[in-house]
Amino acid sequence: MLDKAKKLWDLQKKARAVQKELKETEVEAKAQNGAITVVFNGEQHILSVEIAEIMLDPQKKRDLEKGLEQAIAEAISRVQAIAAEKMKSIAGDLNIPGL
């Protein structure tokens, strides 16, 4: 029983370490040839958005919207891939099939 408790404690410790790493990880994604830049952390929280002045033209409204969608989707996708990779090391310790 003590062995299981130690394994659980070690697993929780690893999970906290991964969570801290993810919080400190930053992912940048760009769209519209770099006119739009978004930065997310590994917890999928947006840290910043930069939009070039040229994108603020009312005639570029749709381009701005599409660019934001693309950059945000790319950043989130990359963050999720990073998180999944980091969690694999923890999941391996659980011996759960499929993880």
N, C-alpha and C positions, 0 to 999 in steps of 0.2 A: 504494500500500500504506500509506503514511504517513497518507493521508487517512482510510482505513478505521480505522486504529488510533486516530486522534484522535476519530473519531465514536464508537468503542466506549468510549473513555475518558470522553467527554462523557456518553454514555448511562449509564455506571456512576456517574458523579458525580450525575446527575439521580436515579437510582434510590436512591442513598444519602440524598439530600436528602428524597425522598418517604418513605423508611423512617423518617427522623428525625421528619418531620412527623407521620406516623401514630403513632409512639410517643408524641408529645406531644399528640395529639388525644384528647379525652375525649368519650364519648357516654353520656348518661344516659337511662334508660328507666324508666318507672313502671308499676305495675299495681295492681289492687285499690283504685282511687281514690286512688292516691298512698301507700298503706300499705306498698308494697314499691318500693324504688328500687335499681337496679343501675347501676354505672358501669363502662364498659369503655374501654380505650384503643384506638387505631387498629390495634394489632397483635392485637386480640381477646383481650387479657388482662384479666381482671376486676380492677378496682381497689377497688371497695367494694360492699357490700350493706347496705342499711338496711331493717329490718323494724319496723313499728310494733308496739307492745306488744299491741294488740288482735288482731293476727294470731297471737300466741303461745298463744292459747286452744286447748286440745286439740281442741275441737269445730270449729275453723277449719283443721285440719291440711290437708284437701284444698284449701281456698281458698288457703292459703299455698303449697302445691305448685304449683297451677295458676298462681298469680300469679308465682311465681319463673320458671316455664317461659315465661310470656308476656313478662315483662320481659327475660329473658335472650335469648329469640329476637328480640325487637324490637331490642335493643341490637346484637346480632351482625349482624342484617340491615342496620341503619343503618351500622355500621362497614364492612361489606363494600361497601356502595354508595359510601361515601366513598373507600375504597381503590381501587375500580374507576374512579371518576372521576379520581382523582389519577394512576392508572397509564395512563389514556388519553393523557395528554400525552406520556408516555414511549413508549408503543406507537406513537403517531403518527410518531415519529422513526424507527421501524423499518420503516415501510411494509409491514406485514403485513396482508393482507386479512382483514377480519372483526374486527380489533381497533381 
